[in-house]
């Protein structure tokens, strides 16, 4: 069982993302859409897990995506929809230096593992 809170509503995620952030040079600043961030690029020394969007009651979350405005998975303006992929498989981290919140999940496929990250933008959180 995780010691971080499970956020299961858009309002809870909005409240978390309302915390101001400051300029920083951490590698997650480039992650407007879902970007690959290898273990060597991930600033682990300054990132702290603050929440999870993974429902502990759901063994296999859906892979269905939510794009009502014809966005794509990697679009910087794609909605953050908690019940849909990949948000339903994410943890939320915050940079200790700039307080930027970042969504992170791991993509598994065939013979590879790809860690992906996206900065959390409160304006894109969808109901």
Secondary structure, DSSP 8 states (H G I E B T S, - for coil): --SSEE--SHHHHHHHHTS-------GGGG-SS-EE--TTTS-GGGEEEEEE---TT-SS-------TTS--TT-TT--B-TTSTTGGG-EEEEETTT--EEEEEEEEETTEEEEEEEE--GGGB--
